[in-house]
Amino acid sequence: MMQLLAERRRWRTICGVSETTRALRSDAERTVRTILEAAERVLSKNPAASMEQIAEAAGVARTTVHRRFASRDALVAALASWATRRFAEAVDAAHPESTPPLVALYQITANVLRVKIDFGYAMGQAMAAAETAGVHADVMERCERLFARAKEAGALRADVDPGWARRVYYALIHDAAQVRDGDPDALAARLVDTLLRGVGTGQGLG
């Protein structure tokens, strides 16, 4: 009986430690997210901003930022990596391999625009970072397959090169993301309509 009680106490202690560890980990994750979000806000306005300015914007002590990130470069790298994960998740959420191609195209566009509008500075850093190149390459491959599916479904003309269509699409997304106060859903609808229908009437083309 005494052994059973001792065993129960031991397990309660282990569980208590486990709960405490999870709570501490959760607090740490929230702190890191708060710092990264503040870094995006500050650096998008002033790319030369200091760690101290980022800490002030995050509402945490400067030592807290330095404890999480060894240097300013490490903070910027973490921000780029974090935004890249949001970018990949935005594509995943549209299920481009299984959703009807036009539905997937619209949803990816809206999702990606949200990330690019909210994390414009970070995404700019991510595009130039070797550490995130693999994620971007994977997204481009998935986009290539999606455009091939769109052509097979008749959404693109038979004479249209899907590679050229993708490059036009990327350029449209880049420009649409500059509309910082735009609604991603409305921008996505306009962008996809422009991609698929164009802006001309076809008159005067012979």
C-alpha positions in Angstrom: 0.0 0.0 0.0 2.8 2.4 1.0 4.6 1.6 -2.3 1.4 2.4 -4.3 1.0 5.7 -2.5 4.7 6.6 -3.2 4.3 5.7 -6.8 1.2 7.9 -7.1 3.1 10.8 -5.5 6.0 10.2 -7.9 3.7 10.3 -10.9 1.9 13.5 -9.6 5.3 15.1 -9.3 6.3 14.1 -12.8 3.0 15.3 -14.2 3.4 18.6 -12.3 6.8 19.1 -13.7 5.6 18.3 -17.2 2.7 20.8 -16.9 5.1 23.4 -15.7 7.5 22.7 -18.6 4.7 23.0 -21.1 3.6 26.3 -19.6 7.1 27.7 -19.7 7.6 26.6 -23.3 4.3 28.1 -24.2 5.2 31.4 -22.6 8.6 31.4 -24.4 6.9 30.8 -27.7 4.5 33.7 -27.1 7.4 35.9 -26.2 9.3 35.0 -29.4 6.2 35.6 -31.5 5.7 39.0 -29.9 9.3 40.0 -30.6 9.1 38.8 -34.2 5.9 40.6 -34.9 7.3 43.8 -33.4 10.5 43.3 -35.5 8.4 43.2 -38.6 6.5 46.4 -37.7 9.7 48.3 -36.8 12.0 47.0 -39.6 9.4 47.5 -42.3 9.4 51.2 -41.4 13.1 51.5 -40.5 15.4 48.6 -41.7 18.2 50.1 -39.7 16.3 49.9 -36.4 18.2 48.6 -33.4 17.5 45.6 -31.1 16.6 48.2 -28.4 13.9 49.8 -30.6 12.5 46.3 -31.4 12.4 45.5 -27.7 10.5 48.7 -27.0 8.0 48.0 -29.7 7.5 44.4 -28.3 7.0 45.7 -24.8 9.8 43.6 -23.4 13.2 44.3 -21.9 16.2 44.6 -24.1 17.8 41.7 -22.3 14.8 39.5 -23.2 15.4 40.1 -26.9 19.2 39.4 -26.5 18.4 36.2 -24.5 16.2 34.9 -27.4 18.4 36.1 -30.2 22.2 36.3 -30.1 22.5 39.2 -32.5 20.5 41.5 -34.7 21.4 39.3 -37.7 20.1 36.2 -35.8 16.8 38.0 -35.1 16.4 39.0 -38.8 17.2 35.4 -39.9 14.6 34.0 -37.4 12.1 36.5 -38.7 12.7 35.5 -42.3 12.4 31.8 -41.4 9.2 32.4 -39.4 7.6 34.3 -42.3 8.6 31.6 -44.7 6.8 29.0 -42.6 3.7 31.2 -42.7 4.1 31.4 -46.5 4.4 27.6 -46.9 1.4 27.1 -44.5 -0.6 29.6 -46.7 0.0 27.4 -49.7 -0.7 24.1 -47.8 -4.1 25.5 -46.5 -5.3 25.8 -50.1 -4.7 22.0 -50.8 -3.5 22.8 -54.3 -3.0 19.1 -55.2 -6.6 18.1 -54.4 -8.8 21.2 -54.7 -10.2 22.2 -58.1 -7.4 24.2 -59.8 -9.2 27.6 -60.0 -10.5 27.3 -56.5 -6.9 26.5 -55.3 -5.5 29.3 -57.4 -7.8 31.9 -55.8 -7.3 30.6 -52.3 -3.5 30.4 -52.6 -3.5 34.0 -54.0 -5.5 35.3 -51.1 -3.5 33.4 -48.5 -0.1 34.4 -49.9 -1.2 38.0 -50.2 -2.0 38.0 -46.5 1.4 36.8 -45.6 3.2 39.2 -48.0 1.2 42.2 -46.8 1.6 41.4 -43.1 5.3 40.3 -43.3 6.6 42.3 -46.3 10.0 43.0 -44.7 10.5 39.5 -43.6 9.5 38.0 -46.9 11.9 40.3 -48.7 14.7 39.0 -46.4 13.5 35.4 -46.9 13.8 35.6 -50.7 17.5 36.3 -50.4 18.2 33.8 -47.6 19.8 30.5 -48.5 18.2 28.9 -45.4 14.7 29.3 -46.9 15.5 28.6 -50.5 14.3 25.0 -50.2 10.8 26.1 -49.0 10.4 28.6 -51.9 11.6 26.0 -54.4 9.0 23.5 -53.1 6.2 26.2 -53.4 7.3 27.0 -56.9 7.1 23.3 -57.9 3.6 23.0 -56.4 2.6 26.2 -58.3 4.0 24.6 -61.5 1.8 21.5 -61.0 -1.2 23.7 -60.2 -0.8 25.7 -63.5 -0.5 22.4 -65.4 -3.7 21.2 -63.8 -5.4 24.6 -64.7 -4.4 24.1 -68.3 -5.7 20.6 -68.4 -9.0 21.8 -66.9 -9.3 24.4 -69.7 -8.7 27.4 -67.5 -5.7 28.4 -69.6 -5.7 28.6 -73.4 -4.2 25.7 -75.2 -1.6 28.0 -76.8 -0.5 29.6 -73.5 2.9 28.6 -72.0 2.2 27.7 -68.4 5.7 28.9 -67.4 5.0 32.3 -68.9 1.6 32.4 -67.1 3.3 31.6 -63.8 5.8 34.4 -64.3 3.0 36.8 -65.0 1.2 35.5 -61.9 4.2 36.0 -59.7 4.6 39.6 -60.9 0.9 40.3 -60.2 1.3 39.0 -56.7 4.4 41.1 -56.1 2.6 44.3 -57.2 -0.6 43.5 -55.4 1.2 42.9 -52.1 2.4 46.5 -52.2 -1.2 47.6 -51.5 -0.6 47.5 -47.8 -4.2 48.5 -46.8 -5.8 46.3 -49.4 -8.2 43.5 -48.7 -6.5 40.2 -49.6 -9.7 38.5 -50.8 -10.6 41.4 -53.1 -7.1 41.7 -54.4 -7.0 38.0 -55.0 -10.2 38.1 -57.0 -9.0 41.0 -59.1 -5.6 39.4 -59.6 -6.9 36.0 -60.8 -9.5 37.8 -63.0 -6.6 39.8 -64.6 -4.5 36.7 -65.1 -7.3 34.7 -66.7 -9.2 37.4 -68.6 -6.6 40.1 -69.2 -7.4 43.8 -69.3 -7.8 44.3 -73.1 -10.8 43.9 -75.4 -8.8 42.2 -78.2 -9.9 44.9 -80.6 -7.3 46.2 -83.0 -5.2 43.0 -82.8 -6.1 41.9 -86.3 
